[in-house]
Amino acid sequence: MNALLDLLKPAAWYVGIIAVVVIGLHLNRQDGFDEGYAKGLGEGETAIAKLRLEHSQEQQRIADATAKAAKQAVEDLRVQQDRGDLLATQLADAKESFRKNTDQLKGEIARVTTLYRRTLESAPEPLPAGVFTVGFVRVWNNANGIGSAVPARQARQTTSGIATSPDGAGAADSLDSGVTQPLVLANQIRNGELHSSCRVQLNRLIDWTLNGSN
């Protein structure tokens, strides 16, 4: 029995050593695992924190860019509104000037269509009546883009048969339209005001377009 125990003691000693080695390896492995896990966890948290910071910075850059763009848009809109107000004021001033000029010129119609002098030394005498034919009025109106209606005098003559001739409709152009010199001058003054208004509006539109493209 003692001999058997003597044989088992070395074996138990070897088993114990092996057990210690295994346990040591296991503990070393566990320590390595824990250390690797902790390192990986720390690196992961660091990476996540970095991504969060980068995301936050990117969001801030986007917010700053958006705010800057909005501020610039407001400023551009204000500039355009100021330009529009200035052009509108200039146009209104121009139209007011045209209207004053029209009123002034209309006030001179009677003076320049009533009397005339043959020479500077001659006494003024009544201005001879000017005859403006139907054809004159038609061409005048067509040149101004206005449809020409038949004057009252021509209508009366056509109804009474006076305008009938072998020349047909062309003969009616030779009739007296009944339009007087004051009427012609007043019409031209009015047309001048309209043309000037259209011209200044077109110029303002060109200015707006050219300045807006710069």
C-alpha positions, 0 to 999 in steps of 0.5 A: 500500500505504501508502495502504491502511495509512493507511486501516486505522489509523483503523479499527483505532483505532475497533475498539480503542476499541469493544473497550475500551468493550465490555470495560469494559462487560463488566467493569462488568457482571461487577462489578455481578453479583458485587456483586449476588450477594454482596449477595443471598447476604449478605442471604439468609444474614442472613434464614436466620440470622434465621429460625433464631434465631426458630425456636430462640426459638420452640422454647425458648418451647414447651419453657418452656411445656411444662415450666411446664405439666408442673410445674403439672400435677404441683403440681395432682396433688399438691394433689388427692392431698393433698385426697384424703388429707385427705378419706379421713382425715376419713372414716376418723375419722368412721367410727371415731367412729360405730363407737365410738358404736355400741359404746357404745350397744350396751352400753346396750341391756340396761340400757334394755330390762330395768328401768323405773320408773313414777316417779322415786320408784318402785323399778325393776321388770322391763320388760314384754315388748313385742310387735312384730308381723310387720307392724311388722317388715315396715314397719320393714324396708321403711322401711330398704330391706330385704326382709322375711323371714318370722320363724321364729315366723310360719313355725311358726304358718303351718305349724300352721295357726294363721295361717289366717283369712278375712282372708287374708295380712293377718291374718299381720301381726298375729302376734307376730314374736318380735322383742324390744325389744333386737333392735329397738334393736340394729337401729336402732343399726346402721342409725344407724351405716350412715346416718351413714357414708353421709351423711358419705361423701356430704358428702365427695363433695360437698366434693370436687366443689365444691372441684374445680370452683373 
